[in-house]
Amino acid sequence: IMKMAMILPEVQKEHAPYHGYAAGDTIADHDLALSYIMDHYPQMLPSFRDLEPAEKRSVQFTQCNLCFNHGWFVQAEAPPGAIFTKFREA
């Protein structure tokens, strides 16, 4: 959902810095943009907002920390080493 420029979040002053982004910066990386929304505006994602804290941590881990590219995996567009790099680190 964070690949449309019109909905990318802008880092607010009270949240800066955020993963290298300064206040006023638009977060262009779709994984970090989703992470920012989950961290600071979970009410924007009702299905996420209503989860229990442990479930939220699981979703954030899989969607924001693993850097897993589902498109690459499904379409076999990258070698396994590139797809599973963050899996090995976790």
ABEGO torsion letter per residue (X at the ends): XAABAAABBBBBAAAOBBGGBBBGBBBABAAAAAAAAAAABAAABAAAAABBAAAAAAAAAAAAAAGBBAAAAAAGABBAAAAAAAAAAX
